Amino acid sequence: MTNVSYELTEHGRKRAAQRAISDIVLDVLLECGEMEEQKGGTSLIELDRRERKALIKSLKQLLRALTNDAPPFAVMGESGRVITVGHKYKQQH
C-alpha cells in the first residue's frame, strides 16, 4: 500500500477533469495503489484486480453501515485511542 501526499499540477488537474477522475478516486488510488518506478524519476501508481475487488468489498460494507438504521459510533479517549465501538440504536419512547 502506498502512502503519498500530492499536489496536482495544472496539467494533472486538466486531465483529471477531462477523464472524470474525482479527488476521492485519486485519493484512493494514491493510498491503496501499487507504485512502480519508471524512468525519468516518475512513478506509475495503479490498482491491480485483487486490490480493486478488495476495495469494492470494503465499499459495500461501508455503504451498508452508513445506510443502516443503527449507524456505527466510536468513543475515543484523550490519548486518541478508541475505547469502544458500537451501533447507535434509536430509543423507543
All heavy atoms as an XYZ file, in Angstrom:
732
protein
N       0.844     -1.174      0.000
C       0.000      0.000      0.000
C       0.887      1.234      0.000
O       1.873      1.298      0.702
C      -0.903     -0.017      1.228
C      -1.988      1.020      1.148
S      -3.142      0.971      2.514
C      -4.073     -0.468      2.110
N       0.494      2.224     -0.780
C       1.264      3.443     -0.939
C       0.676      4.537     -0.065
O      -0.530      4.663      0.026
C       1.210      3.909     -2.412
O       1.557      2.814     -3.236
C       2.160      5.045     -2.667
N       1.526      5.326      0.567
C       1.050      6.471      1.328
C       1.723      7.697      0.740
O       2.876      7.973      1.025
C       1.380      6.308      2.807
C       0.695      7.366      3.648
O       0.051      8.274      3.126
N       0.831      7.241      4.936
N       0.996      8.425     -0.091
C       1.570      9.520     -0.855
C       0.798     10.799     -0.587
O      -0.427     10.815     -0.646
C       1.495      9.214     -2.379
C       2.059     10.350     -3.191
C       2.206      7.917     -2.706
N       1.508     11.880     -0.270
C       0.860     13.187     -0.274
C       1.144     13.781     -1.641
O       2.177     13.508     -2.247
C       1.412     14.066      0.847
O       2.771     14.312      0.655
N       0.235     14.560     -2.156
C       0.393     15.014     -3.524
C      -0.185     16.401     -3.729
O      -1.009     16.873     -2.948
C      -0.259     14.040     -4.502
C      -1.768     13.973     -4.378
C      -2.566     14.755     -5.199
C      -2.383     13.145     -3.459
C      -3.950     14.721     -5.093
C      -3.747     13.097     -3.356
C      -4.538     13.881     -4.171
O      -5.895     13.836     -4.069
N       0.268     17.006     -4.790
C      -0.275     18.269     -5.270
C      -0.433     18.117     -6.774
O       0.500     17.692     -7.454
C       0.701     19.409     -4.954
C       0.220     20.756     -5.384
C       1.224     21.851     -5.041
O       2.013     21.657     -4.102
O       1.218     22.873     -5.742
N      -1.607     18.425     -7.287
C      -1.849     18.296     -8.721
C      -1.222     19.468     -9.476
O      -1.358     20.620     -9.067
C      -3.342     18.293     -9.025
C      -4.095     16.992     -8.842
C      -5.586     17.202     -9.063
C      -3.584     15.927     -9.769
N      -0.551     19.154    -10.562
C      -0.078     20.204    -11.464
C      -1.293     20.704    -12.256
O      -2.356     20.092    -12.245
C       0.964     19.659    -12.461
O       0.322     18.659    -13.286
C       2.166     19.060    -11.732
N      -1.137     21.788    -12.955
C      -2.217     22.297    -13.802
C      -2.583     21.245    -14.860
O      -3.760     21.019    -15.132
C      -1.804     23.612    -14.466
C      -2.925     24.286    -15.226
C      -4.141     24.641    -14.358
O      -3.979     24.920    -13.163
O      -5.264     24.598    -14.899
N      -1.566     20.603    -15.423
C      -1.801     19.540    -16.412
C      -2.601     18.401    -15.782
O      -3.575     17.900    -16.361
C      -0.460     19.019    -16.955
C      -0.601     17.880    -17.907
N      -0.951     18.048    -19.224
C      -0.449     16.540    -17.717
C      -1.003     16.868    -19.818
N      -0.704     15.934    -18.922
N      -2.197     17.975    -14.580
C      -2.896     16.899    -13.877
C      -4.329     17.280    -13.559
O      -5.243     16.459    -13.674
N      -4.555     18.511    -13.158
C      -5.905     18.990    -12.852
C      -6.792     18.943    -14.112
O      -7.929     18.488    -14.065
C      -5.824     20.421    -12.305
C      -7.028     20.906    -11.596
C      -6.883     22.286    -10.948
N      -5.548     22.802    -10.718
C      -4.753     22.509     -9.676
N      -5.179     21.666     -8.762
N      -3.563     23.042     -9.552
N      -6.235     19.391    -15.251
C      -6.990     19.370    -16.510
C      -7.319     17.941    -16.922
O      -8.445     17.640    -17.322
C      -6.193     20.057    -17.625
C      -6.169     21.551    -17.516
C      -5.355     22.142    -18.656
C      -5.249     23.648    -18.521
N      -4.415     24.229    -19.600
N      -6.333     17.040    -16.846
C      -6.559     15.654    -17.254
C      -7.567     14.959    -16.336
O      -8.401     14.184    -16.793
C      -5.252     14.858    -17.286
C      -4.286     15.280    -18.374
C      -4.910     15.107    -19.758
N      -4.069     15.701    -20.771
C      -4.195     16.948    -21.237
N      -5.149     17.734    -20.777
N      -3.395     17.413    -22.160
N      -7.490     15.243    -15.043
C      -8.449     14.652    -14.111
C      -9.867     15.096    -14.464
O     -10.796     14.280    -14.466
C      -8.100     15.038    -12.680
N     -10.033     16.355    -14.792
C     -11.353     16.868    -15.170
C     -11.817     16.238    -16.482
O     -12.962     15.782    -16.592
C     -11.323     18.388    -15.294
N     -10.940     16.180    -17.472
C     -11.292     15.605    -18.775
C     -11.649     14.136    -18.673
O     -12.511     13.637    -19.397
C     -10.123     15.757    -19.762
C      -9.875     17.160    -20.215
C      -8.589     17.272    -21.040
O      -7.722     16.406    -20.985
N      -8.475     18.364    -21.777
N     -10.990     13.423    -17.773
C     -11.153     11.972    -17.668
C     -12.056     11.553    -16.519
O     -12.149     10.373    -16.188
C      -9.771     11.328    -17.543
C      -8.952     11.586    -18.803
C      -7.522     11.205    -18.666
N      -6.817     11.475    -19.934
C      -5.513     11.605    -20.054
N      -4.731     11.466    -18.987
N      -4.982     11.846    -21.224
N     -12.714     12.546    -15.901
C     -13.672     12.295    -14.806
C     -13.045     11.505    -13.654
O     -13.653     10.595    -13.111
C     -14.927     11.607    -15.331
N     -11.815     11.858    -13.296
C     -11.140     11.265    -12.141
C     -11.328     12.239    -10.977
O     -10.702     13.304    -10.929
C      -9.629     11.040    -12.399
C      -9.391     10.230    -13.671
C      -8.965     10.415    -11.180
C      -9.800      8.792    -13.607
N     -12.228     11.903    -10.050
C     -12.538     12.798     -8.939
C     -11.435     12.771     -7.886
O     -10.578     11.873     -7.873
C     -13.868     12.404     -8.301
O     -13.747     11.133     -7.691
N     -11.483     13.735     -6.975
C     -10.497     13.803     -5.890
C     -10.516     12.533     -5.040
O      -9.465     12.025     -4.666
C     -10.760     15.020     -4.995
C     -10.433     16.332     -5.674
O      -9.747     16.323     -6.720
O     -10.868     17.385     -5.165
N     -11.709     12.018     -4.763
C     -11.776     10.823     -3.912
C     -11.200      9.600     -4.620
O     -10.541      8.765     -4.003
C     -13.204     10.565     -3.385
C     -13.147      9.524     -2.274
C     -14.144     10.147     -4.488
C     -14.315      9.546     -1.354
N     -11.406      9.502     -5.930
C     -10.823      8.389     -6.686
C      -9.297      8.499     -6.670
O      -8.593      7.508     -6.447
C     -11.364      8.356     -8.133
C     -10.598      7.362     -8.984
C     -12.847      8.029     -8.139
N      -8.795      9.695     -6.861
C      -7.342      9.906     -6.826
C      -6.786      9.616     -5.432
O      -5.733      8.981     -5.293
C      -7.005     11.332     -7.259
C      -5.536     11.653     -7.450
C      -4.860     10.689     -8.413
C      -5.379     13.094     -7.931
N      -7.505     10.040     -4.393
C      -7.073      9.754     -3.017
C      -6.953      8.248     -2.780
O      -5.956      7.771     -2.229
C      -8.061     10.335     -1.999
C      -8.046     11.850     -1.935
O      -7.094     12.475     -2.461
O      -9.001     12.417     -1.367
N      -7.967      7.494     -3.198
C      -7.954      6.029     -3.014
C      -6.836      5.405     -3.837
O      -6.117      4.525     -3.356
C      -9.331      5.415     -3.366
C      -9.259      3.898     -3.434
C     -10.375      5.859     -2.354
N      -6.690      5.853     -5.064
C      -5.626      5.339     -5.929
C      -4.255      5.539     -5.290
O      -3.441      4.620     -5.223
C      -5.684      6.028     -7.289
C      -4.566      5.690     -8.275
C      -4.586      4.218     -8.635
C      -4.692      6.545     -9.517
N      -4.013      6.741     -4.795
C      -2.704      7.032     -4.218
C      -2.495      6.362     -2.866
O      -1.367      6.022     -2.504
C      -2.509      8.551     -4.099
C      -2.487      9.300     -5.432
C      -2.361     10.796     -5.207
C      -1.370      8.810     -6.329
N      -3.578      6.142     -2.122
C      -3.471      5.489     -0.815
C      -3.332      3.976     -0.935
O      -2.586      3.351     -0.200
C      -4.685      5.837      0.040
C      -4.654      5.260      1.432
C      -3.563      5.820      2.315
O      -3.186      6.991      2.148
O      -3.072      5.064      3.190
N      -4.039      3.370     -1.882
C      -4.119      1.909     -1.957
C      -3.383      1.301     -3.140
O      -3.210      0.088     -3.188
C      -5.581      1.478     -2.025
S      -6.559      2.025     -0.625
N      -2.987      2.118     -4.095
C      -2.371      1.594     -5.306
C      -0.942      1.116     -5.110
O      -0.293      1.424     -4.119
N      -0.491      0.352     -6.080
C       0.887     -0.133     -6.108
C       1.724      0.817     -6.963
O       1.308      1.187     -8.054
C       0.946     -1.546     -6.683
C       0.295     -2.593     -5.803
C       1.033     -2.796     -4.493
O       2.287     -2.781     -4.498
O       0.358     -2.963     -3.466
N       2.882      1.176     -6.452
C       3.753      2.121     -7.137
C       4.851      1.379     -7.888
O       5.498      0.491     -7.335
C       4.380      3.088     -6.132
C       5.243      4.160     -6.777
S       6.046      5.250     -5.569
C       4.626      6.105     -4.909
N       5.039      1.754     -9.146
C       6.096      1.182     -9.973
C       6.936      2.340    -10.511
O       6.425      3.212    -11.210
C       5.475      0.401    -11.136
C       6.481     -0.261    -12.028
C       5.805     -1.024    -13.166
O       4.710     -1.574    -12.957
O       6.389     -1.047    -14.259
N       8.205      2.331    -10.152
C       9.092      3.407    -10.619
C       9.330      3.276    -12.111
O       9.456      2.180    -12.647
C      10.402      3.379     -9.844
C      10.210      3.758     -8.386
C      11.508      4.002     -7.660
O      12.552      4.217     -8.322
O      11.472      3.967     -6.423
N       9.364      4.421    -12.767
C       9.598      4.491    -14.203
C      10.855      5.318    -14.440
O      11.372      5.944    -13.536
C       8.410      5.158    -14.912
C       7.090      4.460    -14.684
C       5.977      5.111    -15.472
O       5.369      4.450    -16.266
N       5.724      6.382    -15.270
N      11.286      5.348    -15.677
C      12.456      6.167    -15.984
C      12.062      7.647    -15.920
O      10.890      7.995    -15.997
C      13.033      5.817    -17.349
C      12.073      5.925    -18.499
C      12.720      5.453    -19.777
C      11.667      5.370    -20.880
N      12.231      4.871    -22.101
N      13.035      8.487    -15.738
C      12.786      9.920    -15.673
C      12.356     10.396    -14.300
O      11.904     11.524    -14.143
N      12.447      9.530    -13.290
C      12.109      9.925    -11.930
C      10.617      9.954    -11.634
O      10.204     10.542    -10.647
N       9.802      9.339    -12.491
C       8.364      9.289    -12.246
C       7.967      7.908    -11.738
O       8.743      6.965    -11.822
C       7.570      9.598    -13.537
O       7.879      8.600    -14.517
C       7.913     10.984    -14.067
N       6.761      7.823    -11.221
C       6.220      6.553    -10.734
C       4.804      6.385    -11.248
O       4.025      7.334    -11.252
C       6.196      6.522     -9.206
O       7.490      6.653     -8.680
N       4.475      5.172    -11.663
C       3.128      4.821    -12.084
C       2.450      4.163    -10.895
O       3.006      3.245    -10.285
C       3.182      3.844    -13.263
C       1.837      3.300    -13.731
C       1.010      4.413    -14.357
C       2.043      2.165    -14.711
N       1.252      4.635    -10.547
C       0.500      4.071     -9.431
C      -0.828      3.576     -9.978
O      -1.559      4.331    -10.624
C       0.265      5.122     -8.322
C       1.604      5.700     -7.856
C      -0.506      4.494     -7.164
C       1.477      6.902     -6.965
N      -1.115      2.300     -9.737
C      -2.367      1.734    -10.220
C      -2.883      0.682     -9.252
O      -2.139      0.173     -8.414
C      -2.206      1.151    -11.620
C      -1.131      0.111    -11.750
C      -0.869     -0.281    -13.206
O      -1.654      0.088    -14.084
O       0.126     -0.965    -13.432
N      -4.172      0.390     -9.388
C      -4.815     -0.632     -8.569
C      -4.911     -1.911     -9.384
O      -5.491     -1.904    -10.473
C      -6.225     -0.183     -8.175
C      -6.311      1.052     -7.280
C      -7.729      1.577     -7.241
C      -5.816      0.717     -5.891
N      -4.360     -2.997     -8.844
C      -4.485     -4.259     -9.564
C      -5.873     -4.853     -9.307
O      -6.651     -4.347     -8.491
C      -3.362     -5.231     -9.199
C      -3.372     -5.668     -7.738
O      -4.410     -5.534     -7.063
O      -2.330     -6.146     -7.273
N      -6.185     -5.903    -10.036
C      -7.512     -6.513     -9.963
C      -7.863     -6.944     -8.535
O      -8.982     -6.730     -8.062
C      -7.567     -7.704    -10.912
C      -8.899     -8.387    -10.922
C      -8.884     -9.616    -11.830
N     -10.235     -9.897    -12.218
C     -10.662     -9.989    -13.452
N      -9.828     -9.845    -14.441
N     -11.909    -10.247    -13.705
N      -6.918     -7.552     -7.846
C      -7.144     -8.026     -6.473
C      -7.486     -6.855     -5.549
O      -8.420     -6.927     -4.746
C      -5.907     -8.766     -5.977
C      -6.030     -9.336     -4.581
C      -4.734     -9.999     -4.124
N      -3.552     -9.188     -4.286
C      -3.189     -8.199     -3.458
N      -3.937     -7.905     -2.415
N      -2.088     -7.526     -3.659
N      -6.738     -5.761     -5.668
C      -6.971     -4.592     -4.818
C      -8.318     -3.934     -5.149
O      -9.039     -3.501     -4.254
C      -5.836     -3.587     -4.968
C      -5.911     -2.427     -3.995
C      -5.862     -2.826     -2.525
O      -5.131     -3.771     -2.181
O      -6.579     -2.194     -1.721
N      -8.667     -3.879     -6.427
C      -9.967     -3.309     -6.811
C     -11.111     -4.131     -6.216
O     -12.082     -3.579     -5.699
C     -10.104     -3.227     -8.327
C      -9.229     -2.147     -8.944
C      -9.578     -1.852    -10.395
N      -9.787     -3.014    -11.231
C      -8.858     -3.592    -11.995
N      -7.630     -3.099    -12.028
N      -9.148     -4.634    -12.736
N     -10.993     -5.460     -6.261
C     -12.034     -6.322     -5.689
C     -12.139     -6.116     -4.178
O     -13.237     -6.068     -3.627
C     -11.746     -7.791     -6.016
C     -12.026     -8.150     -7.456
C     -11.720     -9.599     -7.742
C     -12.910    -10.423     -7.311
N     -12.842    -11.820     -7.763
N     -10.998     -5.994     -3.501
C     -10.996     -5.764     -2.053
C     -11.632     -4.413     -1.722
O     -12.395     -4.301     -0.749
C      -9.569     -5.842     -1.509
N     -11.335     -3.399     -2.523
C     -11.930     -2.079     -2.297
C     -13.437     -2.106     -2.505
O     -14.183     -1.501     -1.735
C     -11.300     -1.039     -3.227
C      -9.942     -0.515     -2.799
C      -9.310      0.285     -3.937
C     -10.064      0.333     -1.554
N     -13.895     -2.806     -3.530
C     -15.336     -2.913     -3.790
C     -16.023     -3.583     -2.603
O     -17.071     -3.131     -2.140
C     -15.603     -3.672     -5.102
C     -15.182     -2.794     -6.284
C     -17.061     -4.095     -5.216
C     -15.116     -3.521     -7.621
N     -15.419     -4.642     -2.074
C     -15.984     -5.329     -0.911
C     -16.056     -4.383      0.287
O     -17.082     -4.313      0.980
C     -15.138     -6.559     -0.570
C     -15.670     -7.368      0.573
C     -14.814     -8.594      0.825
C     -15.336     -9.373      2.014
N     -14.499    -10.542      2.300
N     -14.991     -3.628      0.520
C     -14.966     -2.675      1.634
C     -16.001     -1.572      1.450
O     -16.656     -1.153      2.409
C     -13.575     -2.055      1.774
O     -12.636     -3.028      2.140
N     -16.147     -1.093      0.220
C     -17.126     -0.033     -0.043
C     -18.553     -0.524      0.168
O     -19.404      0.215      0.666
C     -16.951      0.511     -1.461
C     -15.719      1.381     -1.658
C     -15.509      1.675     -3.142
C     -15.822      2.662     -0.866
N     -18.821     -1.770     -0.184
C     -20.150     -2.338      0.057
C     -20.430     -2.411      1.557
O     -21.537     -2.094      2.005
C     -20.265     -3.720     -0.576
C     -20.399     -3.683     -2.082
C     -20.471     -5.089     -2.668
C     -20.602     -5.048     -4.174
N     -20.632     -6.399     -4.766
N     -19.425     -2.819      2.343
C     -19.580     -2.877      3.802
C     -19.815     -1.474      4.365
O     -20.660     -1.282      5.241
C     -18.346     -3.501      4.444
C     -18.187     -4.967      4.158
C     -16.845     -5.514      4.642
O     -15.925     -4.760      4.956
N     -16.727     -6.828      4.686
N     -19.068     -0.491      3.857
C     -19.225      0.892      4.307
C     -20.614      1.411      3.973
O     -21.281      2.032      4.810
C     -18.153      1.773      3.668
C     -18.223      3.264      3.977
C     -18.090      3.527      5.477
C     -17.153      4.016      3.201
N     -21.081      1.153      2.769
C     -22.410      1.590      2.351
C     -23.490      0.976      3.243
O     -24.417      1.669      3.676
C     -22.641      1.227      0.886
C     -23.916      1.757      0.251
C     -23.987      3.271      0.332
C     -24.002      1.303     -1.193
N     -23.371     -0.325      3.545
C     -24.339     -0.976      4.439
C     -24.323     -0.321      5.818
O     -25.371     -0.064      6.404
C     -24.036     -2.465      4.571
C     -24.639     -3.308      3.480
C     -24.598     -4.798      3.813
N     -23.274     -5.308      4.088
C     -22.417     -5.738      3.164
N     -22.760     -5.727      1.892
N     -21.234     -6.193      3.499
N     -23.133     -0.037      6.333
C     -23.017      0.558      7.660
C     -23.607      1.968      7.695
O     -24.270      2.358      8.663
C     -21.554      0.604      8.105
N     -23.398      2.737      6.631
C     -23.871      4.121      6.610
C     -25.363      4.232      6.351
O     -25.974      5.238      6.702
C     -23.092      4.928      5.569
C     -21.607      5.109      5.858
C     -20.936      5.860      4.725
C     -21.379      5.819      7.187
N     -25.967      3.225      5.739
C     -27.399      3.275      5.450
C     -28.206      2.472      6.472
O     -29.427      2.422      6.387
C     -27.701      2.747      4.030
O     -27.197      1.427      3.898
C     -27.079      3.644      2.981
N     -27.547      1.900      7.437
C     -28.180      1.111      8.481
C     -28.995      2.025      9.398
O     -28.617      3.171      9.645
C     -27.094      0.390      9.287
C     -27.641     -0.658     10.215
O     -28.758     -0.577     10.691
N     -26.822     -1.669     10.485
N     -30.104      1.518      9.941
C     -30.896      2.286     10.905
C     -30.154      2.482     12.217
O     -30.519      3.345     13.013
C     -32.230      1.587     11.178
C     -33.195      1.722     10.017
O     -33.027      2.650      9.201
O     -34.110      0.891      9.922
N     -29.142      1.682     12.458
C     -28.317      1.803     13.665
C     -26.879      2.078     13.216
O     -26.055      1.173     13.125
C     -28.388      0.528     14.492
N     -26.578      3.347     12.897
C     -25.245      3.668     12.374
C     -24.147      3.437     13.416
O     -24.400      3.476     14.621
C     -25.346      5.152     12.019
C     -26.466      5.672     12.851
C     -27.416      4.530     13.058
N     -22.934      3.189     12.955
C     -21.833      2.927     13.883
C     -21.388      4.190     14.619
O     -21.572      5.302     14.141
C     -20.714      2.416     12.973
C     -21.017      3.009     11.645
C     -22.497      3.120     11.560
N     -20.813      3.975     15.811
C     -20.192      5.063     16.549
C     -18.911      4.555     17.182
O     -18.687      3.351     17.287
C     -21.132      5.641     17.624
C     -21.349      4.715     18.797
C     -20.471      4.716     19.878
C     -22.426      3.850     18.826
C     -20.663      3.871     20.954
C     -22.633      2.991     19.890
C     -21.746      3.004     20.964
N     -18.067      5.489     17.603
C     -16.838      5.157     18.325
C     -16.672      6.141     19.469
O     -17.062      7.303     19.363
C     -15.624      5.228     17.393
N     -16.103      5.669     20.564
C     -15.767      6.523     21.701
C     -14.252      6.561     21.782
O     -13.595      5.524     21.842
C     -16.361      5.979     23.025
C     -15.903      6.833     24.200
C     -17.884      5.919     22.937
N     -13.704      7.791     21.752
C     -12.262      7.977     21.747
C     -11.835      8.693     23.021
O     -12.481      9.652     23.451
C     -11.844      8.795     20.519
C     -10.344      8.949     20.372
S      -9.896      9.851     18.877
C     -10.312      8.655     17.635
N     -10.756      8.212     23.609
C     -10.218      8.834     24.809
C      -9.295      9.994     24.472
O      -9.016     10.279     23.305
N      -8.833     10.676     25.499
C      -7.957     11.839     25.321
C      -6.673     11.503     24.579
O      -6.125     12.325     23.870
C      -7.623     12.451     26.685
C      -8.799     13.122     27.348
C      -8.423     13.701     28.696
O      -7.209     13.809     29.002
O      -9.342     14.052     29.458
N      -6.204     10.277     24.721
C      -4.951      9.877     24.094
C      -5.110      9.594     22.603
O      -4.136      9.314     21.916
C      -4.407      8.622     24.784
O      -5.296      7.536     24.577
N      -6.351      9.656     22.110
C      -6.597      9.350     20.705
C      -6.846      7.879     20.454
O      -7.030      7.473     19.318
N      -6.861      7.080     21.511
C      -7.132      5.645     21.371
C      -8.625      5.402     21.409
O      -9.353      6.022     22.179
C      -6.440      4.872     22.486
C      -4.932      4.909     22.335
C      -4.170      4.317     23.475
N      -4.724      3.066     23.954
C      -4.267      2.422     25.017
N      -3.243      2.900     25.686
N      -4.821      1.300     25.401
N      -9.100      4.478     20.574
C     -10.519      4.129     20.538
C     -10.812      3.191     21.710
O     -10.219      2.124     21.827
C     -10.901      3.478     19.197
C     -12.354      3.026     19.214
C     -10.652      4.446     18.050
N     -11.748      3.622     22.559
C     -12.093      2.863     23.757
C     -13.126      1.781     23.451
O     -13.012      0.640     23.886
C     -12.625      3.801     24.861
C     -11.520      4.792     25.254
C     -13.117      3.024     26.067
C     -12.000      5.935     26.116
N     -14.145      2.155     22.691
C     -15.184      1.190     22.330
C     -15.869      1.642     21.043
O     -15.727      2.792     20.627
C     -16.229      1.004     23.459
O     -17.069     -0.115     23.154
C     -17.069      2.250     23.656
N     -16.575      0.721     20.424
C     -17.357      0.998     19.216
C     -18.690      0.284     19.336
O     -18.840     -0.646     20.136
C     -16.625      0.535     17.927
C     -15.340      1.296     17.729
C     -16.364     -0.958     17.949
N     -19.664      0.709     18.569
C     -20.963      0.054     18.603
C     -21.880      0.626     17.548
O     -21.448      1.345     16.645
N     -23.161      0.303     17.693
C     -24.196      0.814     16.801
C     -25.148      1.666     17.623
O     -25.533      1.272     18.726
C     -24.971     -0.326     16.136
C     -24.132     -1.121     15.197
N     -23.887     -0.728     13.909
C     -23.455     -2.280     15.377
C     -23.120     -1.613     13.327
N     -22.828     -2.567     14.196
N     -25.534      2.806     17.111
C     -26.424      3.719     17.819
C     -27.866      3.369     17.446
O     -28.349      3.688     16.371
C     -26.119      5.168     17.443
C     -26.856      6.149     18.281
C     -26.296      7.538     18.108
C     -27.008      8.455     19.078
N     -26.289      9.678     19.274
N     -28.512      2.687     18.366
C     -29.903      2.280     18.158
C     -30.812      3.404     18.630
O     -30.528      4.070     19.616
C     -30.225      0.993     18.923
C     -29.449     -0.190     18.405
C     -28.273     -0.610     19.021
C     -29.890     -0.863     17.283
C     -27.557     -1.689     18.534
C     -29.179     -1.949     16.782
C     -28.009     -2.345     17.417
O     -27.309     -3.412     16.926
N     -31.920      3.615     17.902
C     -32.890      4.625     18.300
C     -33.625      4.131     19.546
O     -34.013      2.965     19.621
C     -33.902      4.865     17.180
C     -33.297      5.496     15.956
C     -34.356      5.684     14.894
C     -33.720      6.266     13.646
N     -34.688      6.396     12.554
N     -33.779      5.028     20.489
C     -34.508      4.658     21.701
C     -35.993      4.800     21.456
O     -36.457      5.779     20.889
C     -34.079      5.536     22.876
C     -32.643      5.311     23.278
C     -32.255      6.163     24.480
O     -33.035      6.961     24.951
N     -31.037      5.976     24.954
N     -36.739      3.807     21.886
C     -38.194      3.819     21.752
C     -38.767      4.592     22.934
O     -38.402      4.351     24.066
C     -38.735      2.385     21.760
C     -38.159      1.512     20.678
C     -38.823      1.762     19.329
O     -39.969      2.175     19.291
N     -38.107      1.517     18.258
N     -39.655      5.527     22.682
C     -40.296      6.289     23.774
C     -41.745      5.928     23.885
O     -42.440      5.644     23.035
C     -40.170      7.801     23.545
C     -38.762      8.265     23.639
N     -38.067      8.344     24.817
C     -37.888      8.672     22.683
C     -36.850      8.807     24.584
N     -36.715      9.011     23.280
